C-alpha cells in the first residue's frame, strides 16, 4: 500500500481521455471495502450516476458506452471472489475498458498485470526535496546522496504516499530529527 497504484491508474485514465481514446469519459469507482454484489453496485451507481440494482443492469446500461472504468482498491472484492463475476458483466459490453487497482493479481481471464514498485532512492529523494522545499536542511538540499541515505528516507521505504505525508511536515515546523524519532517509533515492533 502507498506505492502509487491509484495515482498511476488515474493519471493513465486522464492521459487516455485527453487523447480521445475514450470519447465518452473515464470514471473512477471507489471499490475500497466492497466485498458483496450490493456494495459493488452501490459504488458503481454512485460513480456512474445510474440506477443499478443488479449486475445484469450493468450490461444493459453500459452496452454501448465507449469509456474507461477505473475500479480502484479492488482488494475486498478480490478476497470475496466478486471480481470475476463483476468483470465478466462489465467486459461483456462492446466498447468499454476496465482498469483495476489491487495489491494482488485478480486472477481473471485476460488480466494484464502492471506491477508498481516503490521509487528508486534517487527519485524518492527528489520527491522528498520538492515537497519539503526550503524547510529541508541546507546540507540535505545540496547533497542528493546525503538525503538518499538519510534515516528518514530509509524509514519511508521510498513509498510515494509516505513521502507525500511526511515531507510537508518539515514546512509545518518539524525538524528532520523530530521526523526521524516519530518514524523510528512506528518501525519498532509492539511489545507482546
BADRENNU-943612 format. One record per residue (C-alpha): residue in one letter; x, y, z. Coordinates in nm, 2 decimals, always signed. Last residue first. Example, Ala and Ser with C-alpha at 12.3 -4.5 7.8 and 13.67 -1.06 7.14 Angstrom:
2
(node "S" (+1.37 -0.11 +0.71))
(node "A" (+1.23 -0.45 +0.78))
END
This chain:
192
(node "X" (+0.40 -0.86 +2.34))
(node "X" (+0.56 -0.52 +2.29))
(node "X" (+0.48 -0.37 +1.95))
(node "X" (+0.76 -0.38 +1.70))
(node "X" (+0.96 -0.06 +1.64))
(node "X" (+0.92 +0.10 +1.29))
(node "X" (+0.64 +0.33 +1.41))
(node "X" (+0.86 +0.47 +1.69))
(node "X" (+1.15 +0.51 +1.44))
(node "X" (+0.92 +0.73 +1.23))
(node "X" (+0.85 +0.97 +1.51))
(node "X" (+1.22 +1.00 +1.60))
(node "X" (+1.32 +1.05 +1.24))
(node "X" (+1.05 +1.32 +1.20))
(node "X" (+1.17 +1.50 +1.51))
(node "X" (+1.53 +1.48 +1.39))
(node "X" (+1.44 +1.60 +1.04))
(node "X" (+1.28 +1.90 +1.22))
(node "X" (+0.91 +1.97 +1.24))
(node "X" (+0.79 +2.33 +1.17))
(node "X" (+0.50 +2.29 +0.94))
(node "X" (+0.73 +2.30 +0.63))
(node "X" (+0.90 +2.00 +0.77))
(node "X" (+0.56 +1.82 +0.80))
(node "X" (+0.54 +1.86 +0.42))
(node "X" (+0.79 +1.58 +0.38))
(node "X" (+0.60 +1.32 +0.58))
(node "X" (+0.26 +1.26 +0.41))
(node "X" (+0.38 +1.29 +0.04))
(node "X" (+0.68 +1.07 +0.13))
(node "X" (+0.46 +0.80 +0.29))
(node "X" (+0.23 +0.81 -0.02))
(node "X" (+0.53 +0.79 -0.26))
(node "X" (+0.69 +0.48 -0.09))
(node "X" (+1.07 +0.50 -0.09))
(node "X" (+1.08 +0.29 +0.22))
(node "X" (+0.97 +0.59 +0.44))
(node "X" (+1.20 +0.47 +0.71))
(node "X" (+1.50 +0.48 +0.47))
(node "X" (+1.40 +0.84 +0.38))
(node "X" (+1.40 +0.94 +0.74))
(node "X" (+1.73 +0.75 +0.81))
(node "X" (+1.91 +0.97 +0.54))
(node "X" (+2.08 +0.77 +0.26))
(node "X" (+1.91 +0.94 -0.03))
(node "X" (+1.92 +1.28 +0.15))
(node "X" (+2.30 +1.26 +0.19))
(node "X" (+2.33 +1.14 -0.17))
(node "X" (+2.14 +1.44 -0.30))
(node "X" (+2.38 +1.68 -0.14))
(node "X" (+2.25 +2.04 -0.17))
(node "X" (+1.90 +2.01 -0.02))
(node "X" (+2.03 +1.77 +0.25))
(node "X" (+2.31 +2.01 +0.36))
(node "X" (+2.07 +2.30 +0.35))
(node "X" (+1.82 +2.15 +0.60))
(node "X" (+1.48 +2.09 +0.43))
(node "X" (+1.23 +2.36 +0.52))
(node "X" (+1.31 +2.53 +0.18))
(node "X" (+1.11 +2.28 -0.02))
(node "X" (+0.98 +1.98 +0.18))
(node "X" (+0.77 +1.86 -0.11))
(node "X" (+1.04 +1.90 -0.38))
(node "X" (+1.31 +1.75 -0.15))
(node "X" (+1.10 +1.45 -0.07))
(node "X" (+1.03 +1.39 -0.44))
(node "X" (+1.39 +1.42 -0.53))
(node "X" (+1.50 +1.18 -0.25))
(node "X" (+1.24 +0.93 -0.36))
(node "X" (+1.36 +0.96 -0.72))
(node "X" (+1.72 +0.90 -0.62))
(node "X" (+1.62 +0.60 -0.39))
(node "X" (+1.42 +0.44 -0.67))
(node "X" (+1.05 +0.47 -0.61))
(node "X" (+0.85 +0.18 -0.46))
(node "X" (+0.71 -0.07 -0.71))
(node "X" (+0.41 -0.09 -0.94))
(node "X" (+0.33 -0.41 -1.12))
(node "X" (+0.13 -0.38 -1.44))
(node "X" (-0.06 -0.70 -1.49))
(node "X" (-0.28 -0.79 -1.79))
(node "X" (-0.59 -0.99 -1.70))
(node "X" (-0.75 -1.17 -1.99))
(node "X" (-0.92 -1.43 -1.77))
(node "X" (-0.93 -1.33 -1.40))
(node "X" (-0.66 -1.39 -1.14))
(node "X" (-0.72 -1.06 -0.96))
(node "X" (-0.35 -1.01 -0.90))
(node "X" (-0.26 -0.88 -0.55))
(node "X" (-0.25 -0.53 -0.41))
(node "X" (-0.54 -0.42 -0.63))
(node "X" (-0.61 -0.15 -0.88))
(node "X" (-0.84 -0.23 -1.17))
(node "X" (-0.85 -0.08 -1.52))
(node "X" (-1.16 -0.15 -1.73))
(node "X" (-1.25 -0.10 -2.10))
(node "X" (-1.59 -0.03 -2.25))
(node "X" (-1.66 -0.08 -2.62))
(node "X" (-1.89 -0.38 -2.67))
(node "X" (-2.02 -0.47 -2.32))
(node "X" (-1.94 -0.82 -2.19))
(node "X" (-1.64 -0.66 -2.02))
(node "X" (-1.86 -0.52 -1.74))
(node "X" (-2.05 -0.84 -1.68))
(node "X" (-1.74 -1.06 -1.68))
(node "X" (-1.56 -0.81 -1.46))
(node "X" (-1.83 -0.83 -1.19))
(node "X" (-1.84 -1.21 -1.19))
(node "X" (-1.46 -1.25 -1.18))
(node "X" (-1.42 -0.97 -0.93))
(node "X" (-1.66 -1.09 -0.66))
(node "X" (-1.43 -1.37 -0.53))
(node "X" (-1.46 -1.24 -0.17))
(node "X" (-1.09 -1.16 -0.15))
(node "X" (-1.09 -0.99 -0.49))
(node "X" (-1.39 -0.77 -0.39))
(node "X" (-1.20 -0.67 -0.07))
(node "X" (-0.88 -0.59 -0.27))
(node "X" (-1.05 -0.39 -0.55))
(node "X" (-0.89 -0.06 -0.45))
(node "X" (-0.99 +0.14 -0.75))
(node "X" (-1.21 +0.02 -1.04))
(node "X" (-1.11 +0.26 -1.31))
(node "X" (-1.38 +0.24 -1.58))
(node "X" (-1.30 +0.36 -1.93))
(node "X" (-1.55 +0.47 -2.18))
(node "X" (-1.73 +0.39 -2.50))
(node "X" (-2.07 +0.31 -2.36))
(node "X" (-2.26 +0.09 -2.60))
(node "X" (-2.37 -0.18 -2.36))
(node "X" (-2.32 +0.03 -2.04))
(node "X" (-2.68 +0.03 -1.91))
(node "X" (-2.78 -0.31 -2.04))
(node "X" (-2.46 -0.49 -1.93))
(node "X" (-2.46 -0.32 -1.59))
(node "X" (-2.83 -0.39 -1.52))
(node "X" (-2.75 -0.76 -1.52))
(node "X" (-2.53 -0.70 -1.21))
(node "X" (-2.85 -0.60 -1.03))
(node "X" (-3.00 -0.28 -0.88))
(node "X" (-2.82 -0.02 -1.09))
(node "X" (-2.97 +0.33 -1.11))
(node "X" (-2.71 +0.54 -1.28))
(node "X" (-2.49 +0.83 -1.16))
(node "X" (-2.18 +0.64 -1.29))
(node "X" (-1.98 +0.68 -0.97))
(node "X" (-2.27 +0.65 -0.73))
(node "X" (-2.43 +0.35 -0.90))
(node "X" (-2.10 +0.18 -0.94))
(node "X" (-2.03 +0.21 -0.57))
(node "X" (-2.38 +0.09 -0.48))
(node "X" (-2.35 -0.20 -0.73))
(node "X" (-2.02 -0.30 -0.56))
(node "X" (-2.18 -0.29 -0.22))
(node "X" (-2.48 -0.50 -0.33))
(node "X" (-2.26 -0.75 -0.51))
(node "X" (-2.06 -0.80 -0.19))
(node "X" (-1.70 -0.73 -0.09))
(node "X" (-1.68 -0.36 -0.14))
(node "X" (-1.43 -0.23 +0.12))
(node "X" (-1.25 +0.00 -0.12))
(node "X" (-1.42 -0.01 -0.46))
(node "X" (-1.41 +0.36 -0.53))
(node "X" (-1.51 +0.38 -0.90))
(node "X" (-1.32 +0.62 -1.12))
(node "X" (-1.49 +0.71 -1.44))
(node "X" (-1.33 +0.79 -1.78))
(node "X" (-1.53 +0.96 -2.05))
(node "X" (-1.75 +0.92 -2.35))
(node "X" (-1.47 +0.98 -2.60))
(node "X" (-1.24 +0.72 -2.46))
(node "X" (-0.92 +0.72 -2.66))
(node "X" (-0.97 +1.10 -2.70))
(node "X" (-0.61 +1.20 -2.63))
(node "X" (-0.72 +1.38 -2.31))
(node "X" (-0.91 +1.07 -2.21))
(node "X" (-0.61 +0.85 -2.24))
(node "X" (-0.39 +1.08 -2.03))
(node "X" (-0.66 +1.12 -1.77))
(node "X" (-0.71 +0.74 -1.75))
(node "X" (-0.33 +0.69 -1.72))
(node "X" (-0.31 +0.95 -1.44))
(node "X" (-0.60 +0.79 -1.25))
(node "X" (-0.44 +0.44 -1.28))
(node "X" (-0.10 +0.58 -1.17))
(node "X" (-0.24 +0.77 -0.87))
(node "X" (-0.44 +0.46 -0.77))
(node "X" (-0.14 +0.23 -0.79))
(node "X" (+0.10 +0.47 -0.62))
(node "X" (+0.32 +0.26 -0.38))
(node "X" (+0.12 +0.35 -0.08))
(node "X" (+0.00 +0.00 +0.00))
END
